[in-house]
Amino acid sequence: MTDLQSITGILVEIRYQNYDDGFIIASFTSSKDSFLIFTATGNILDARRGQEYKLFGKWVDHPRYGRQFKFDNYQAVLPQQEDGIYIYLVRTAKWIGPTIAERLIKRYGNATLEVLREDPEMVAAETPGLTIKKANDIQERLLQFEAQEAVLVELMDILNVPGIQKNLPYMLIDEYGSNAAKMLRENPYILTGFHGVGFLTADQIAIQKLKIDPKSQKRVIACITYCTKTCMSVSGSTWVACSDIEKAVFDLIGVGLVKAVIAMMIYDGLLVSALQNEFISFVSADKDETYIAKKVQDAIKRKATASI
């Protein structure tokens, strides 16, 4: 088995891009040698020309397109060289214009971004045309970038399980920003809100990776939600018996006393009930059913009126 390799480069051209899953075929220039251009394939959400990426994967020989770097994961990185810093400031981040960027790089060279992060007010004072507000804004974004990259590393470790799509860490960051890892640790079942992640996968991460209490209320709520959706799908009905859900939850995760949690979910508006809580449904499903029933009744009334 080939060991995982890494290569860092600046994205210069996107040849193909799937906006649904972030898959790209793109040309990169090596960060170490700007004359070295290589093709890479993999998934990058919100891929940006001019952005520098560290790609993790392996070299492969495509029968038609030749040698390519096929990556499974990536990290966006801040450029270290003057050319990359200029492109980053002006074209990628679009923080400042070319004139001010040239002044900054002429004065600070490869340390431009580092100095902006450490002492933006000094940089503003020493750079004509750069306001303190703009310098502080750049500092804030650089710090946010670093925080998100640290979170990304943490998320990749947590989500390193079979069956998890490679872009999920980036989707979590897109949704929750630098709080993504904290949100995931507090409630791993937020994963079920993302396409392709079901309760069973989220539960595996919760129990095996995050070591949550098997009797955690969050786990029971997520399991009730999953079992209710499954029962509705199998039966074709928008209402399911509470007793069926209690049994399904117990069979799946071995937790009893589900009725009390269902009652709490009804009280909190997560579920609705009928016939003295014997049957439950989701609020959205109940509203849809009521809406359709009203439309049918209205149609029957119109037909009856027209026939008089």
C-alpha positions in Angstrom: 0.0 0.0 0.0 1.4 3.4 -1.0 2.1 5.8 1.8 0.2 9.1 1.9 2.2 11.9 0.3 1.7 15.6 0.4 2.5 18.5 -2.0 1.8 22.2 -1.6 0.9 24.3 -4.6 -1.1 27.4 -5.8 -4.3 26.7 -7.7 -3.9 28.4 -11.1 -6.7 26.9 -13.3 -9.8 24.8 -12.6 -10.4 22.5 -15.6 -13.5 20.8 -14.2 -15.6 21.5 -11.1 -18.6 19.8 -9.6 -20.3 22.4 -7.4 -22.3 19.7 -5.5 -19.5 17.8 -4.0 -16.5 20.1 -4.7 -14.7 17.6 -7.0 -12.2 19.4 -9.2 -9.6 18.7 -11.8 -7.2 21.6 -11.6 -3.7 22.8 -12.4 -1.4 23.9 -9.6 2.1 25.4 -9.6 4.4 24.0 -7.0 5.0 26.3 -4.0 8.7 25.3 -4.1 9.2 25.7 -7.8 6.9 28.0 -9.8 8.0 26.4 -13.0 6.6 23.1 -11.9 3.0 22.7 -13.0 1.0 19.6 -12.0 -2.5 18.4 -12.3 -4.5 17.3 -9.2 -7.9 15.8 -8.7 -10.0 15.7 -5.6 -12.6 17.5 -3.6 -12.2 21.1 -2.5 -15.3 23.1 -1.4 -15.2 26.7 -2.6 -11.9 26.2 -4.6 -10.2 29.5 -5.3 -7.7 30.4 -8.0 -4.6 31.9 -6.4 -5.2 30.1 -3.1 -2.3 27.9 -1.8 -3.3 24.4 -0.8 -1.4 21.5 0.9 -2.8 18.3 -0.7 -2.6 14.9 0.9 -2.8 11.9 -1.4 -0.6 10.0 -3.9 0.7 10.3 -7.5 -1.2 8.2 -10.0 -0.8 7.6 -13.8 -4.0 8.2 -15.7 -4.2 6.1 -18.9 -5.4 9.1 -20.9 -4.2 12.2 -19.0 -0.9 11.1 -17.6 0.6 11.7 -14.2 -1.7 13.4 -11.6 -1.8 13.9 -7.9 -5.0 12.3 -6.5 -5.7 13.8 -3.1 -8.1 12.7 -0.4 -7.7 15.7 2.0 -6.3 19.2 1.8 -5.5 22.2 3.9 -5.7 25.8 2.7 -2.4 27.5 3.7 -1.1 31.0 3.8 1.5 31.8 1.1 5.1 32.1 2.2 6.7 33.7 -0.9 6.3 37.2 -2.2 4.5 36.3 -5.5 2.0 34.1 -3.6 1.4 36.8 -1.0 0.7 39.3 -3.7 -1.8 37.0 -5.4 -3.4 36.2 -2.1 -3.9 39.8 -1.0 -5.1 41.1 -4.3 -6.8 38.3 -6.2 -7.7 35.6 -3.7 -8.7 37.4 -0.4 -9.3 40.6 -2.3 -8.5 42.7 0.7 -6.4 45.4 -0.9 -5.5 46.8 -4.3 -2.3 46.1 -6.2 -0.6 49.4 -5.3 -0.8 48.9 -1.5 0.1 45.2 -1.9 3.2 46.1 -3.7 4.1 48.6 -1.0 3.6 46.0 1.7 5.7 43.4 0.0 8.4 45.8 -0.9 8.7 46.7 2.8 8.1 43.4 4.6 8.8 40.8 1.9 8.0 37.2 2.8 7.0 38.3 6.3 4.1 40.5 5.1 1.3 38.4 6.3 3.0 37.6 9.6 3.6 41.3 10.3 -0.1 42.1 9.4 -1.2 39.4 11.8 1.1 40.5 14.7 1.0 44.3 14.5 -1.6 45.7 12.0 -1.5 49.3 13.5 2.3 49.5 12.9 1.8 48.3 9.3 -0.9 50.9 8.7 1.3 53.7 10.1 4.2 52.6 7.8 2.1 52.0 4.7 0.6 55.0 2.8 -3.0 54.3 1.7 -3.6 51.5 4.3 -6.0 52.5 7.0 -5.9 51.2 10.5 -9.4 49.8 10.0 -8.4 47.9 6.9 -5.2 46.6 8.6 -7.2 45.4 11.6 -9.7 43.7 9.3 -6.9 41.8 7.6 -5.5 40.8 11.0 -8.9 39.5 12.1 -9.3 37.5 8.9 -5.8 36.0 9.2 -6.5 35.0 12.8 -9.8 33.5 11.8 -8.1 31.6 9.0 -5.6 30.1 11.4 -8.3 29.2 13.9 -10.3 27.4 11.2 -7.3 25.5 10.0 -6.7 24.3 13.5 -10.3 23.2 13.7 -9.9 21.5 10.4 -7.1 19.3 11.7 -9.3 18.4 14.8 -12.3 17.6 12.6 -10.2 15.4 10.3 -9.1 13.4 13.3 -12.6 13.0 14.7 -14.2 12.1 11.3 -11.5 9.7 10.2 -13.9 6.7 10.0 -14.9 4.5 7.0 -17.9 5.8 5.0 -17.5 9.5 5.9 -17.2 11.7 2.8 -13.9 13.6 2.7 -15.6 17.0 2.4 -17.6 16.7 5.6 -15.0 18.6 7.8 -15.1 21.5 5.3 -18.9 21.4 5.3 -19.0 21.6 9.1 -16.6 24.6 9.0 -18.8 26.3 6.3 -21.8 25.9 8.6 -20.3 26.6 12.0 -17.0 28.4 11.3 -14.3 28.1 13.9 -16.8 26.6 16.4 -17.3 23.5 14.3 -15.3 21.1 16.4 -16.8 22.5 19.6 -20.3 22.0 18.2 -19.5 18.5 17.1 -18.1 17.5 20.4 -21.2 18.9 22.2 -23.6 17.1 19.9 -22.2 14.7 17.3 -25.7 14.1 16.0 -25.6 17.4 14.2 -23.9 15.3 11.5 -27.3 13.8 10.6 -28.2 17.2 9.2 -25.6 16.8 6.4 -26.2 14.9 3.2 -25.0 11.3 3.3 -24.7 11.0 7.1 -27.3 8.9 8.8 -27.8 8.2 12.5 -25.8 5.0 12.5 -22.7 6.7 11.2 -23.1 9.7 13.5 -23.6 7.3 16.4 -20.5 5.4 15.6 -18.5 8.6 15.8 -20.3 9.7 19.0 -19.7 6.4 20.8 -16.3 5.3 19.5 -14.5 8.6 18.8 -16.1 11.1 21.2 -16.9 8.6 23.9 -20.3 10.1 24.8 -22.6 8.5 27.4 -24.6 5.7 25.7 -27.6 6.9 27.7 -27.1 10.6 26.6 -30.4 12.4 26.0 -28.9 13.7 22.7 -28.3 10.2 21.6 -31.9 9.1 22.5 -33.4 12.1 20.7 -31.4 11.4 17.6 -32.3 7.7 17.7 -36.0 8.6 18.1 -35.8 10.9 15.2 -34.1 8.3 13.0 -36.5 5.5 14.0 -39.6 7.8 13.4 -38.3 8.7 9.9 -37.6 5.0 9.1 -41.1 3.9 10.3 -42.8 6.6 8.3 -40.8 5.6 5.2 -41.6 1.9 5.6 -45.3 2.3 6.5 -46.0 5.2 4.1 -47.9 6.9 6.9 -47.1 10.2 8.5 -48.1 8.9 11.9 -46.4 6.1 13.8 -47.2 4.4 17.1 -45.2 5.4 20.1 -44.9 1.8 21.1 -43.3 0.9 17.8 -40.7 3.7 18.3 -40.0 2.7 21.9 -39.2 -0.9 20.7 -37.2 0.3 17.7 -35.0 2.5 19.8 -34.4 -0.2 22.4 -33.5 -2.7 19.7 -31.1 -0.3 18.1 -29.3 1.3 21.1 -30.5 -0.7 24.1 -31.9 2.3 25.9 -35.3 2.2 27.7 -37.5 5.0 29.2 -38.0 6.4 25.7 -41.6 7.5 26.4 -40.3 10.3 28.7 -38.0 11.6 26.0 -40.8 11.5 23.4 -43.0 13.5 25.8 -40.2 16.1 26.1 -39.8 16.3 22.3 -43.5 16.9 22.0 -43.3 19.6 24.6 -40.4 21.2 22.9 -42.2 21.2 19.5 -39.9 18.6 17.9 -42.8 16.2 17.5 -46.6 16.3 17.5 -48.9 13.7 19.0 -52.4 12.3 18.5 -54.8 10.1 20.4 -53.3 11.0 23.8 -49.7 10.6 22.7 -50.3 7.1 21.3 -49.1 8.3 17.8 -46.4 10.8 16.9 -45.3 12.6 13.8 -43.0 15.4 12.8 -44.4 19.0 12.8 -43.5 19.4 9.1 -45.2 16.1 8.1 -48.3 17.0 10.1 -48.5 20.5 8.4 -48.0 18.9 5.0 -50.8 16.4 5.7 -53.1 19.1 6.9 -52.4 21.3 3.9 -53.0 18.4 1.4 -56.2 17.4 3.2 -57.5 21.0 3.0 -56.7 21.2 -0.7 -58.6 18.0 -1.3 -61.6 19.2 0.7 -61.6 22.5 -1.2 -61.5 20.6 -4.5 -64.4 18.4 -3.5 -66.4 21.5 -2.4 -65.7 23.2 -5.7 -66.8 20.2 -7.7 -70.0 19.8 -5.6 -70.8 23.5 -6.1 -70.3 23.3 -9.8 -72.6 20.3 -10.2 -75.5 22.2 -8.5 
